[in-house]
Amino acid sequence: MIIRNAGLLALFALAACSQPKATELPKPPQAMDDTFKACKYMQVKGETVAMNGYACGPDFGNVHLVADETLPGFALIEGSGDAMTYRPVVRIFTKAKDAGLDAILPEIRKLSPGPATASCTLQPGGDPLDPDHPRKVFELAPTGAAKAAWEKTVKTGEGDATPPCGPLGVAMDGSRLFEVMADDPTRVSYIDYGSEIQPFDATSLRSVK
């Protein structure tokens, strides 16, 4: 299970006052570590990117992070056998070094069909991890009439709550954001932060050189 812990997402900023040894993982955010203290914190490494997350036992739903090169990116697996669930949480898109985010918009639209996806664009979004020191993140959001209808639904709770830009776009709950990777301007990460503390540290996402 992913434990709901509202109000603590702002504590997710990395607090690394001293550099860890090369053989050690950076310390996870305290709120995350408190939530998943019964789980093992570890690095999960794919062919092109790596990220730190938790591997939990049966008492915590067997939830764990796995690399998936078909995305490429990472997914969360929970449960086992017929009850096992799989949820992609990180996708990596590529673009030319000097290209803007719009370069990947056609690919994003193909992966995220929705009633207004054809007119959805990447727009500045809020940082769910550290609102006081926000990063430059973007969300797939509607424009024009679809935007007006969606904003009314969000404000009043009335109307069609179907995500207008599909599964990678804005929704009534949770945060799904795009960000140019700090260590590689040719890669853009899409991360599903959900609406609860997740068993992975999104700030640890990095390229594998």
FENHURA-V796902 format. One record per backbone hydrogen bond with DSSP energy under -0.5 kcal/mol. CO is the residue of the C=O (numbers start at 1). NH is the residue of the N-H. E is the energy in kcal/mol with one decimal. If there is no record, write none. Layout:
co = (CO,CO)
nh = (NH,NH)
e = (E,E)
This chain:
co = (1,3,5,8,9,10,14,15,21,29,30,31,32,34,36,39,40,42,43,44,48,49,50,51,52,53,54,54,55,57,57,58,60,61,63,64,66,68,68,68,72,73,74,74,75,76,77,78,80,81,85,87,89,90,91,91,93,96,100,101,102,104,105,106,107,108,114,116,116,117,121,121,123,126,129,130,131,135,137,138,139,139,140,141,143,143,144,145,146,147,148,149,150,151,152,153,159,163,164,166,168,175,175,177,178,179,181,184,186,187,188,189,190,191,191,194,198,199,200,201,201,202,206,207)
nh = (3,197,8,11,12,13,16,17,24,33,34,35,36,37,39,41,55,53,45,51,208,46,206,44,201,42,56,65,40,60,62,61,63,79,56,77,75,71,72,73,92,68,89,90,66,87,64,85,83,84,78,76,192,74,93,190,188,99,103,104,105,108,109,110,111,112,117,119,120,120,123,141,139,128,12,133,134,137,125,178,123,141,170,121,146,147,148,149,150,151,152,153,154,155,156,157,161,166,116,169,140,193,194,191,138,189,184,187,95,181,93,179,91,177,193,175,200,54,202,52,204,205,50,209)
e = (-0.6,-0.7,-1.5,-2.0,-1.6,-0.6,-0.6,-0.7,-2.0,-2.5,-2.6,-1.7,-2.4,-0.8,-2.0,-0.5,-2.3,-2.8,-0.5,-2.4,-3.3,-2.9,-2.3,-3.1,-2.7,-3.0,-0.5,-0.7,-2.5,-2.0,-2.6,-1.6,-1.0,-3.3,-2.6,-2.7,-2.4,-1.3,-0.6,-1.6,-2.4,-2.7,-2.4,-2.0,-2.6,-2.4,-2.2,-2.8,-1.6,-1.5,-2.1,-2.8,-2.6,-1.4,-0.5,-2.8,-3.0,-1.4,-1.6,-2.1,-0.9,-2.2,-2.7,-1.5,-1.5,-1.0,-0.9,-1.9,-0.5,-1.4,-0.7,-2.7,-3.2,-0.7,-0.9,-1.5,-0.7,-1.3,-2.6,-3.3,-2.9,-0.8,-2.2,-2.4,-1.0,-1.0,-1.9,-2.3,-2.3,-2.8,-1.7,-1.9,-2.7,-2.1,-2.7,-2.6,-0.6,-1.4,-2.9,-1.7,-0.5,-2.7,-0.8,-2.7,-2.5,-3.1,-1.3,-2.0,-2.3,-2.6,-3.1,-2.1,-2.2,-2.2,-0.9,-1.1,-0.7,-2.5,-0.9,-0.6,-1.9,-1.4,-2.7,-0.7)
